[in-house]
């Protein structure tokens, strides 16, 4: 007799809570070390090209800081973008540097304060560095539960290999879970990662 699979959130929410707790428990020096290690791992990423448009995130709630990785990418002439909330579950992107003011969205996350005419769509990016709470080597990503990234990049769901933009998850090595973990079962709306960068390695995901 086949038993019904439990609601995904029964597995996901405890894992989210656990990973948030582990991230928050890191010291400032541990986060700095991880940021430096991430910048080194970034060099292993294929298809790192000059003059591309790439997006990252403003690290919050213990997320792995991107400051050194972003500085490295910008040094190669790349334009940096941050996500901006647009509608219930959609992200658009705005260019940002230290001269552009920020304001916080409804979740308290900083966004570039620019005119909407300067926003670009997800499909116009070349590379995206995505935050997460857990991941598998097969490219599954557990986010915070809002569905913004899956919704914004749903046009990549049917890709058979790396496409534009390249999706690269960013997280600490301890955020990896086994492919069989019930919280990371693939759903129809999930968009898998092309690569995963941690503070210890660059993983080519099996998409």
N, C-alpha and C positions, 0 to 999 in steps of 0.2 A: 504494500500500500504506500503510495507517494504522499508524504507529508507536505502540506503547504509551506512555501518558503516564508519566513517571518518578514514583517515590514522592514525595508531597508534601514529606516531610521533607528530601529531597535539595535542594530549593529553600528550604524554610523555615529549616532550621537555620543555613545560612550567613548568611541575612538576619538572623536573630535575633542571631547573633554580631556581625555588622557594626553593627547598631543599638545593641546593648548597649555596644559599644566607643565609639561616638560619644557616647552619653549619659554614660558614665563620664568621657569626656574634657572635659566641660564644667566650667568653673570655678564656684565658689560664686556669684560675682557674675553669671555668665551664667544660672544657675538662678534667682537672685532676680529678674533682669530678666524672665525668661520667666514666672515666677509673677505678677509685676505685670501683664504683658501679657495673661496668661490671664484675670485678674480683670476686665480691661477688655473682653475678647472675650465674657465671660460675659453682659455686658449686652445683647449682640446676640441672645441665645438666646430664641426665642419660647416662650410658655407658662411663663415664669418667674413662678410664683405664690407668694403668701404662705401660710404655714401648711401647707407640704407636707413630706413625708418624703423626704429625699434621701440617697443613699449616695455615698461617695467611696472613697478608698484611702489607705493610709499609704505615702507615696512612698519607695521603696527602689531601690537600684541605679541611681541617676541619673534616675529617673522625674520628670516635671514636677511640682514641688510644688503642692499644692492649698491651702496654708494661707490665702492671701489670698482665693481664690475661695470657700472654705468660710466664712471670716469674713463675706464679703459676703452669702452666702446666709442665714447664721444671723442677720444683722442684720435680715432681712426676716421673722423669726419662723419660719423653717424648722427642722425637727429633723434633726440630722446622724447618720448611721449609718455604721458600718464593717463590712466583710465578716468573717464568722467561718466557718471550715471546719466542714462538717457532712457527714460521710461521705466516700467516695472522691472524688467530683467535684461536690459540692454546696456552695453558699454559703447561709448565712442571715445575718441582719444584726442588729447591736446598736447602740443609741444610744450616742453618745460625746460627752463634753465634757472639759474639763481637770480636772474633779473625779473622773472615773471612771478607776480604775487600768487598766493594760494588762498583758498578758502575751504572750509570743511563741508563735506556733504552730510546727508542725514544720518550716516553711520559714523560721523566724526573723522572721516578719512580725508586728507588734503587733496584738492583738485586744483589744476591751473585755473586762474581767474582770467579767462580770455573770452573774446567775443565768439559766439557760436559759429560764425563764418570761418573760424580757424580750426574747427574740429574736423577730424577725418574719421572715416569708417574703419572697422576692423580689417576689412579686406585690402585696405591700402597699406597696411604694415608689411614689413619684410620678416620681422622677428619679434616674438613676444615672450617675455619672461614672466611666468605665471606663479603666483603664490599658492600654497596648498597646506593642508594639514597632514596628509598621508599620501603615499604613492606606491605603485608596484613597478617592477622592471618592464612590465608589458605595456606601460604607458597609461595606466589608470590613475586618476587623480581624485582625491577627496578634498573638496573645497569647504567653505564655511556654510554652505547650504542655500545660498541665495540663487544659484543657478545662472549668475551673470555671464561667466566665461563660456559655459556650455551654450547658452542662448546666443551670445554674440558671435561665436565661432562655429555655429551649427553648419555653415556652408562647407566646413571641412570634414564633416562626419563620414562621407563616402570616399574620402581619398584613399588611395592604395599605397601611398608612400609619402615622404616629405613633400609638402606643397607650400604655397605662400598664403599667409605667413607661417614661418617655422615656429612651432609651439614648444617651448622649453620650460619644464617645471623647475622650480627652485625650492630647495628645502634642505634641512639638516639630514645627515645620514641616518639618524635614529628615526626619521619619519617613514622609512621604508617598511612595508608590511608584505607578507607573503601573498602571492597571486590568488590563493584560495581564500583569503580573508572575506567573510560575508559582507563587510562594509564596502568592498571594492568590486563587487559583482557588476558587470557592465549592464547599463540600461540603455534603452533606445535613444535617449537624449544625450548620452555621454560623448564628449569629444576627447579622444586620446591624445597623449603627448607624443611628439617626435623624439625628444631627448629629455633627459632628467639630469640636472646639475646639482650636486650636493657639495658639501665642504670636503668631500673625500674622493669623488670621482665624477666622470662624465659617462652617462649611461645612454646607449642608443636603444630606444624602446622598440618593441616588436609590435608595430601597428598593422 
